[in-house]
Amino acid sequence: KDKSWIIELKESEKTIIKKNKTTSRIRLRPFDNSIQIIENFKKNFDQNIKAKNISIKQLSKKCGISLNTLYYYLRGDGLPNVKTAIKIADYFQVSLDQLTGYECLEKKYDCEEMDMETRVNMILQEANVSITEFAKLTGVSRGCIEKYILGKVTFQRLDAVMRMAYVLEISIDTFVGHKKSF
């Protein structure tokens, strides 16, 4: 092993740090469980509906999402999967970050043209973090992360994707490879 690298695990912060004696640190922060994912989505979804002055019935027809499903989101009973969230975000011409209320301190990774497996592996390698350590930081199971990375998940859970993007400090749109069409 290259002895110039020191890996520390600060238990008090639960932050994994990779440090080179001659370079700066790269940190992956744990997911902040105080973030109210469903409440933020519900609020932003409702605000976008009001701002666009559209009825739920009209939105249902325009996006191809059932009325019951849209009401489910408006009541705050759950979140859409990523594909459905993209339909909603594209209709309102907002990013997934804006739709979910996610505030990102986006790091500059040149990874938008990469598939998810390459994108996530590159970032984890740069931070010298294993998938197991990443799972601990996100609160998403290792098996689930591996399925996301390999593209074996048909309906990606928005909350899991948001947790992973948060820890990687990238936008949800960048993480899922969503190209904004507006």
N, C-alpha and C positions, 0 to 999 in steps of 0.2 A: 504493500500500500504506500501511497504517496504521503509521507509524514508531514508535509507542509500544510495539510488540511487538518483542521480541528473541528470536530462536530460536538456541539454542546446541546444539551436539552435543559432549558430553564424550566424547572417544574413550577415555579411560582407563576410564570406567565404562560406556561404550556405552549411555548413558542419554540419551534425548531429553528436553529440558526446554523448556517454554514459559514465558516470564517476562514479566510486565507490570511496568513500572517502579513501579506503585502497588499491585499485588496480589501475592498469594502464588504460588508455583510449583506447577505440576502436572507430575508425573513419571510416565513409563512406564518401568518397570524391564524389563530383558531377562529372558528365561526362564532360570532357573538349571538348566543341564544336569546338575548333580549330583543333581537330584531323580530318584529311582529310581521312575518311574511304574509299571512293570509289577510290580516287587517290592512296592511299597506296596499296589497293588491286590490282588495275590495274598495278602499277609498279612492285609489287612482282610477280604477275601472269606472266607478260611479261618476267621478269628476269628468272623465273623458266622454261618457255618455251625455252628461249635461252640457258640456262645452260644444259637442257636435250637434246637440239638440235633436237627437235621434231616439226613437222608441226602441224598446227591447225587441219587439216584433220585427222592426225594420233591420236592426242589427243582426238578428237571427237569420234573416233572408240573405243579407249582404255577405255574411261570413260563413254561412252554411253550418251554423251551430244551433242546436235545438233550443227552444225557449226555456225548457226546464233546466238545461245546463247553464244557460246564462243567468237565470234566477238563482241557481245554486251558488254561482260565484258572487252575485250581488248580495246574497244573504251572508256571505262569509263562511259558507259551509265547507269550502275547499278551494283548491287551485286547479287551473287547467293544466294539461300536459304541455310540453314545450311547443308542439305543432299547433295546438289550439291557441296558445298565448301569442304565437307568431301571427296567426290570422288576425287576432284582435289588435295587436300592436300595429300591424301593417294597415289595417282599416283606419285606425286613429292616427296614423303617421307618427308614431312614437317608437322609441326603442324599447326593448324588453326591460332594460334598466329603468326607464321612466315609468313603464306600466307597473312594475313591481315595487317602485320606490327605492330601488337599490342604488346606493351611492358608492361609486367605485373610485378608488385612487388608482386608476389604470396605469399599470406599468407598461412600458413600451416594449412589447414583444412583437417581433416580425413574424406573426403566426397566423394571420387571417386567411391565407391561402392554403393552409395545411389542413389535413383531416384531423379529427379530434384525437385519435391515437397519437399522432406525431406531435400535435400541439401540446397535449397534456404531458406526454413523456419528456418533451424538450424542457418544459417549465419545471417539472419535478426533478429532472436531471440537473438543471441549472441551480436549483435550490438544494440539491443533494438529499432529497427526501424520497423515501420508499412509498409504495402504494399503501402499505400498512400504516405508516406514519401519517400519510395524507388522510386516510380513513379516520384516524383518531382526531385529527384537526377539524375535519368536516362534520363528523357525526354520521357519515354515510358509510355503509358497510363496504368492506374491501371487494366483495363479490359484485356488488352494485357498481362500484367504481370501475372495476375491470370490464363489466358489460358495457358501460358508457364509453369507455376508452376504445373498445373494440367495435363499437357501433352495433352491438347486439341487442340494444334496447329499442323497441319500436316506439313506445310512448314514454319519452323521458319525463320524469317528474320535475316540475318546475322548482319545487323547494330544494331538491337534491342538487340540481344544476346550479341554483343560486348559491347554495352552500359551498360547492366546489369553486365557483367563480370568485366568491368572496375570499376564500383562503388563498387562491392564486392571485388575487388582486387584479383581476381582469373583468371586463364587462361581460354580462351574460351573453350579449350578442356575439362578442368575440369568442366566448367559450363554445357556443353552439354553432358558430359559423353562420350566423344570421346576417345576411346582407340587407341593409335597409333599402327599401325601394322608393324612398321619398327624398 
